[in-house]
Amino acid sequence: MQDLRVFVIDNSITFQNTMVQELNKRLPAGSLIEHAGLPAEALEKISVFKPSIIILNFALSSLLVRQEKFLPLLVKNYPQIPIVTYGILDSGQKTALLLGAAHYLKKPSIGQPMQPFFEKMVSTVLVSQGKTSPAAPPASPNSDRGTGVTREVWKASQPVVKAPKPVPTVMTSFVTPPANAAQIDLIAMGASTGGTEALSAIITRLAPPLPGIVVVQHIPPMFSKLFAERLNTECKLTIKEAVSGDVVLPNHVYIAPGAKHMTISRMGTRYMLECKPGPPVHSVCPSVDVLFDSVADVAGRHALGIILTGIGKDGAAGLLKMRQKGAPTIGQDAATSTVYGMPKSAFEMGAVEQQLPLLSIPDAIHKIAK
């Protein structure tokens, strides 16, 4: 058992840490676990750590790394390492296997018990490593990447799932704003599930000159600071965790601290931030709606509002208020959202002026804000 080396990749710092803790409780003594949140970080660590198995959040599988999708790149570079993927959609199973994953596990929805998922994950890891599998047939030439379970037997054991109906979406190309559009002096962004990766993809592609950017990401205390610090090492803009009294400066990004709502007020010609605890809105704090609502009141049509991937409807009403005040608004589309919840709610209530793929948003920001 000493040679079991598990590498966990998940863009949610919270769930990444939870996965590591739960695996530590269940894996045999002597097992080693390493983890990463972003594909680039993962590739660096994998080359050093040399895992015997990789556990990957399937939401990261299609992110482009070196002009290739992340999961196929892992399979190509490390064909001898089984990759166990997991995701929130049953429909991800077929795609994961086609891309080269050894297994796909369904992650429970919010409110459902997580313990069976972690038990199944450990069982899958051990079976993939040939450590313990009382019921598993012996390996054959048809074995699935050396897991000891034939591909035909494994497929036969999986539940048959129907692909969900496609979610209606609008794939619009960005149109240059009219000449009489208001000058943008503030950008407000909100995200939840999958948001750390989405925000990273956007903010790392932004460059000065740009107005100040204020961001609410549903994230626990301490992790908001770590997230901001990590982004600051990767971006051309200056990134920091917001604190009350911060004056919003051009070419700066302010991440709302976990467990504190963030709002703006005007100080002369500039904006000032206030971050303080408050009752949850849509069961979360910080809340995107709280930020967007204050931006609509204070900045009006001089702000740009952007809503990204996430569960629920936080931010939808606030984005609608921004649009009603004359602000341009953008929503992430269904195809590139980890969870098409928040942007869908905003789109359906008419809050989204343009719905764009994730990697089209940075260009749209530059065209609107500059």
C-alpha positions in Angstrom: 0.0 0.0 0.0 3.0 2.3 0.4 3.0 3.1 -3.4 -0.5 4.6 -3.5 -0.1 8.3 -4.6 -3.3 10.2 -5.3 -3.5 13.5 -7.0 -6.7 15.6 -6.6 -7.6 18.4 -9.0 -10.5 20.7 -8.2 -11.0 24.4 -8.8 -12.9 24.8 -5.6 -10.4 25.3 -2.8 -13.1 24.3 -0.3 -14.1 21.0 -2.0 -10.4 20.3 -2.8 -9.6 20.4 0.9 -12.7 18.3 1.8 -11.7 15.6 -0.8 -8.2 15.4 0.6 -9.5 15.1 4.2 -12.1 12.4 3.3 -9.5 10.4 1.3 -7.0 10.6 4.2 -9.6 9.1 6.5 -10.3 6.1 4.2 -7.2 5.3 2.2 -4.7 2.7 3.5 -2.0 3.9 5.8 1.1 5.2 3.9 -1.0 6.6 1.0 0.2 10.0 -0.2 -2.1 12.8 -1.5 -1.3 15.9 -3.4 -3.7 18.5 -4.9 -4.0 21.4 -7.2 -6.7 23.9 -8.3 -5.7 24.9 -11.8 -4.5 22.9 -14.8 -1.2 24.7 -15.1 -0.5 24.1 -11.4 -1.6 20.5 -11.7 0.8 19.8 -14.6 3.7 21.2 -12.7 3.0 19.2 -9.6 2.2 15.9 -11.4 5.6 15.9 -13.0 7.2 16.1 -9.6 4.8 14.1 -7.5 4.4 11.2 -10.0 0.9 10.0 -8.9 -0.4 6.5 -9.4 -3.9 7.8 -9.9 -5.5 11.2 -10.7 -8.9 12.4 -9.4 -10.3 15.2 -11.6 -13.3 17.5 -11.3 -14.8 17.0 -14.7 -15.7 20.7 -15.0 -12.0 21.3 -15.7 -11.7 18.7 -18.4 -12.4 21.0 -21.4 -10.3 24.0 -20.3 -7.6 24.7 -22.8 -4.0 24.2 -21.7 -1.3 24.6 -24.4 -4.1 24.7 -27.0 -5.4 21.3 -25.9 -8.3 20.3 -23.7 -7.0 19.4 -20.2 -8.4 15.9 -19.8 -7.2 14.6 -23.2 -3.8 16.3 -22.5 -3.5 14.4 -19.2 -4.4 11.1 -20.9 -1.9 11.8 -23.7 1.0 12.8 -21.3 0.3 10.1 -18.7 -1.4 7.2 -20.4 -0.3 4.8 -17.6 -2.1 6.8 -14.9 -5.9 6.0 -14.4 -8.0 9.2 -14.2 -11.1 9.2 -12.1 -13.4 12.0 -12.9 -16.5 13.3 -11.1 -19.2 15.8 -11.9 -22.7 17.0 -11.0 -24.3 15.8 -14.3 -25.2 12.2 -15.2 -24.5 13.1 -18.8 -20.9 13.8 -18.1 -20.2 10.0 -17.9 -20.2 9.3 -21.6 -18.1 12.3 -22.5 -15.6 11.6 -19.7 -15.0 8.0 -21.0 -14.8 9.2 -24.6 -12.1 11.7 -23.5 -10.0 8.9 -21.9 -11.1 8.9 -18.2 -11.1 5.5 -16.5 -14.2 6.3 -14.4 -16.8 8.9 -13.9 -18.6 9.3 -10.5 -21.8 11.4 -10.0 -21.2 14.0 -7.3 -24.3 14.5 -5.1 -26.3 17.7 -5.5 -26.4 20.3 -2.7 -28.3 18.9 0.3 -27.7 15.2 -0.5 -25.3 13.2 1.7 -21.7 13.2 0.6 -20.4 10.2 2.6 -21.5 7.6 0.0 -19.7 9.6 -2.7 -16.4 9.6 -0.8 -16.8 5.9 0.0 -17.4 5.2 -3.7 -14.4 7.3 -4.6 -12.1 5.4 -2.4 -13.4 2.1 -3.6 -12.9 3.2 -7.2 -9.3 4.4 -6.4 -8.5 1.1 -4.8 -10.0 -1.0 -7.6 -8.2 1.1 -10.2 -4.9 0.3 -8.4 -5.7 -3.4 -8.0 -5.5 -3.0 -4.2 -8.8 -4.5 -3.3 -11.6 -5.7 -5.4 -13.2 -8.9 -4.2 -15.8 -9.0 -7.0 -13.6 -7.7 -9.8 -12.7 -10.2 -12.6 -9.0 -10.8 -13.4 -7.3 -8.5 -15.8 -7.5 -9.3 -19.5 -6.1 -7.9 -22.7 -9.3 -5.9 -22.8 -8.7 -4.3 -19.4 -9.5 -0.7 -19.1 -6.1 1.0 -18.8 -4.8 -1.6 -16.4 -7.5 -1.2 -13.8 -8.2 -5.0 -13.6 -11.8 -4.5 -14.8 -12.6 -5.2 -18.4 -14.1 -2.3 -20.3 -17.2 -4.4 -21.3 -17.8 -5.5 -17.7 -17.4 -1.9 -16.4 -19.8 -0.5 -19.0 -22.3 -3.1 -18.3 -22.3 -2.2 -14.6 -23.0 1.5 -15.3 -26.6 2.9 -15.2 -28.1 3.9 -18.5 -28.6 7.6 -18.5 -30.4 9.8 -21.0 -28.8 13.0 -22.1 -30.6 16.0 -20.8 -32.4 18.3 -23.2 -30.1 21.1 -24.3 -30.5 24.3 -22.3 -31.7 27.2 -24.5 -28.9 29.7 -24.9 -28.0 32.7 -27.0 -24.6 32.7 -28.6 -24.1 36.3 -29.6 -21.0 37.8 -31.0 -20.0 41.0 -29.3 -21.2 44.2 -30.9 -19.2 47.4 -30.4 -21.2 49.7 -28.1 -22.8 52.8 -29.8 -20.8 56.0 -29.9 -23.2 57.6 -27.3 -22.7 54.9 -24.7 -21.8 56.1 -21.2 -18.2 56.0 -20.1 -17.6 52.9 -17.9 -15.8 53.7 -14.7 -16.6 50.5 -12.7 -16.9 46.8 -13.5 -18.9 44.5 -11.2 -18.7 40.7 -11.5 -20.4 37.8 -9.6 -19.9 34.1 -9.6 -20.5 30.9 -7.6 -19.9 27.2 -8.4 -17.1 27.0 -11.0 -16.5 30.8 -10.5 -12.9 30.7 -9.3 -11.9 29.0 -12.6 -14.1 31.3 -14.7 -12.8 34.4 -13.0 -9.2 33.2 -13.4 -9.9 32.7 -17.1 -11.3 36.2 -17.5 -9.0 38.3 -15.2 -5.8 36.7 -16.5 -6.7 37.9 -20.0 -7.4 41.5 -19.0 -4.8 44.3 -19.3 -4.6 48.0 -18.4 -6.1 50.5 -18.9 -9.3 49.4 -17.3 -11.6 50.8 -14.6 -11.6 49.2 -11.2 -13.3 45.8 -10.9 -15.3 44.6 -7.9 -16.0 40.9 -7.6 -18.2 38.7 -5.4 -17.4 35.0 -5.5 -19.2 32.7 -3.1 -16.2 31.5 -1.1 -15.4 31.0 2.6 -13.3 33.4 4.8 -9.6 33.0 4.4 -10.0 31.3 0.9 -11.0 34.7 -0.6 -7.7 36.1 0.5 -5.8 33.1 -0.9 -7.7 33.3 -4.1 -6.9 37.0 -4.5 -3.2 36.4 -3.7 -2.9 33.7 -6.2 -4.6 35.8 -9.0 -2.3 38.7 -8.2 0.7 36.5 -9.2 -0.9 35.6 -12.5 -2.4 38.9 -13.8 -1.4 42.2 -15.3 -3.9 43.9 -13.0 -3.5 44.3 -9.2 -5.7 41.9 -7.3 -6.5 42.1 -3.6 -9.0 41.0 -1.0 -11.3 44.0 -0.4 -11.5 45.7 3.0 -13.8 48.5 4.1 -12.4 51.9 3.2 -10.7 50.7 0.0 -10.9 53.3 -2.8 -11.5 51.6 -6.1 -8.6 52.4 -8.3 -8.2 51.8 -12.1 -6.5 48.5 -13.0 -7.3 47.0 -9.7 -9.5 44.1 -8.8 -11.2 43.8 -5.4 -12.4 40.3 -4.2 -15.2 40.4 -1.6 -14.0 38.7 1.6 -15.7 35.5 2.6 -18.6 36.0 5.1 -18.9 39.7 4.4 -21.2 41.5 2.0 -19.5 44.1 -0.2 -21.1 47.4 -1.3 -19.9 50.6 -3.0 -20.5 54.3 -2.2 -19.3 57.4 -3.9 -16.4 59.5 -2.6 -16.1 62.5 -4.9 -15.4 61.1 -8.3 -14.3 57.7 -7.0 -15.9 54.7 -5.4 -15.3 53.4 -1.9 -15.9 49.9 -0.7 -17.6 48.7 2.5 -17.3 45.1 3.6 -19.3 43.9 6.6 -21.1 40.8 7.9 -24.8 40.6 7.3 -27.6 38.2 7.0 -27.3 35.7 4.1 -29.0 36.7 0.9 -30.1 33.7 -1.2 -28.4 31.7 1.6 -25.0 33.2 0.9 -22.7 35.9 2.2 -21.1 37.6 0.3 -24.0 38.0 -2.1 -23.8 39.1 -5.7 -27.2 40.7 -5.4 -26.0 42.9 -2.5 -23.1 44.2 -4.6 -25.0 44.6 -7.9 -27.8 46.5 -6.1 -25.4 49.0 -4.7 -23.6 49.4 -8.0 -26.9 50.1 -9.7 -27.8 52.8 -7.2 -24.4 54.5 -7.1 -22.8 53.9 -10.6 -25.9 53.5 -12.7 -25.1 53.4 -16.5 -21.4 54.0 -15.8 -20.9 50.4 -14.6 -20.6 47.1 -16.5 -22.3 44.1 -14.9 -21.2 40.5 -15.5 -22.7 37.3 -14.1 -20.9 34.0 -14.3 -21.4 30.3 -13.6 -23.1 29.3 -10.4 -26.0 27.5 -8.7 -29.2 29.4 -7.9 -30.3 32.9 -8.7 -28.0 35.2 -6.7 -27.2 38.3 -8.7 -30.0 38.0 -11.2 -32.2 40.7 -9.7 -29.3 43.0 -9.0 -28.1 42.6 -12.6 -31.6 43.4 -13.8 -31.6 46.6 -11.7 -28.2 47.5 -13.2 -29.6 47.1 -16.7 -32.7 49.1 -15.9 -30.4 51.9 -14.8 -28.7 51.8 -18.2 -25.7 49.6 -17.5 -24.5 47.2 -20.1 -24.7 43.6 -18.9 -23.1 40.3 -19.8 -24.0 36.7 -18.8 -21.9 33.6 -19.3 -23.6 31.1 -21.7 -24.8 27.6 -20.8 -22.1 25.8 -22.9 -19.2 27.2 -20.9 -20.8 27.4 -17.4 -20.0 24.8 -14.9 -23.5 25.3 -13.6 -25.9 27.3 -15.7 -28.0 28.6 -12.8 -27.2 32.2 -11.9 -26.6 33.3 -15.5 -29.7 31.4 -16.6 -31.9 33.1 -14.0 -30.5 36.5 -15.0 -31.1 35.8 -18.7 -34.6 34.5 -18.2 -35.7 37.7 -16.4 -34.2 39.9 -19.0 -31.2 41.1 -17.0 -28.6 39.9 -19.6 -28.0 42.2 -22.5 -25.4 39.8 -24.1 -24.8 36.2 -23.4 -21.3 35.1 -24.3 -18.9 32.1 -24.0 -16.4 32.4 -21.2 -13.4 33.2 -23.3 -15.3 35.9 -25.3 -15.9 37.9 -22.1 -12.5 39.4 -21.7 -12.6 40.9 -25.2 -16.1 42.2 -24.6 -14.9 43.9 -21.3 -12.1 45.6 -23.2 -14.4 46.9 -25.9 -17.0 48.2 -23.5 -14.8 49.6 -20.8 -12.2 51.2 -23.1 
